[in-house]
Amino acid sequence: MVPPISRFPVPALGEMPEDVRNRILAVQEKAGFVPNVFLALAHRPDEFRAFFAYHDALMEKESGVSKAEREMIVVATSGANQCQYCVVAHGAILRVRARNPFIADQVAVNYRKADLTPRQRAMLEFALKVALRSAEVGEADLAALREHGFTDEDIWDIGAVAAFFAMSNRLANMSSMRPNDEFFVMGRLPKA
């Protein structure tokens, strides 16, 4: 028996609003499967639309923080928030974007010992502070990032990704969202 992907209702594709269904089918065509987060959020169409609009605004744009680095932020903060879904799913994306089969596991367990640059370590230190202790963020934190070449726009991106995924982690944990099996192997072995 396969465990459910969420403790909340998951509508059938035919029951979803057309725009939500079309988004899910487009993701399925690109990825070869439907990540469970799409299905789990589909029972709340307005929230689905808002969630993925903000997700895409943060994760798909051009930025001084690379797409792989943004995935590092998600993996590190999700590990700290004990979010299995996000660590597994975004760990897979990180492995693919970084072209490194080891980096996601290193970052999820302890980014301080991962094979990262000093710039990336500073980025993750700040992201974790935003995710776990945001009330303590001060000017010294921003100054430390500027010393590593981050602009104020980059710093906003780091903080916004950390904050958004702190919320996402809580939704995934609350709903007991299960990672897709496909994510566990993605990016671990070279393509044949």
Steps between C-alpha positions, in 0.01 A plus 500: 500500500633841401458762773293808407684806370319728746275467801261740323284430192672474162257570216503304176636688198153519347365674812759780493450843347634509145796729574612284792462181295690655207786604730523148641495341155775738380716404798434133434602539136826675595598286800351167398293483823289731716674618816267430790503863616291592193242235579496571873437872451244453220211458744539873580515656148541864610785406732651275230509797259647737759757247623633417155494861382725601790710184465564576133571868570771397747644186345484552123621857450848617410689609810846545647412189700517207259215252467722234658578732792129568550446124518782482759305750709188285475685180591690653795200677651268204435747271676501733799118503495493119473295511180549167329304596188702813425838348585435205268333691215729803500801283572428330168472834322822620668689192382381561145562877498840473668595193293624348824356174637636564853422863577136466607572239767791706631292819519199328656702339778751777581575777251800609711680179396374496141720565199399866469671829436532755785242710310251212499560432870429864582185483290376190684588644841278799423223285349486282810483806722205628296329158512555434870575828679382782274449742789878495553590612144692828512720728293811295585343201324447700182849649522650150521320402180612817322860406585444185293376701202126469554296805399199619696277338235687171548458529877126551454491190277683290761268616776184465291587144395574406861177660624280350229634153555467532878127538427511220244676272751225559751226422245679184388553385858143587604355310204747210532593546134685197366789547253470329164718191461650655186669773703712257703706390199492815286841650430695229683634315196612633162242465225562198281 
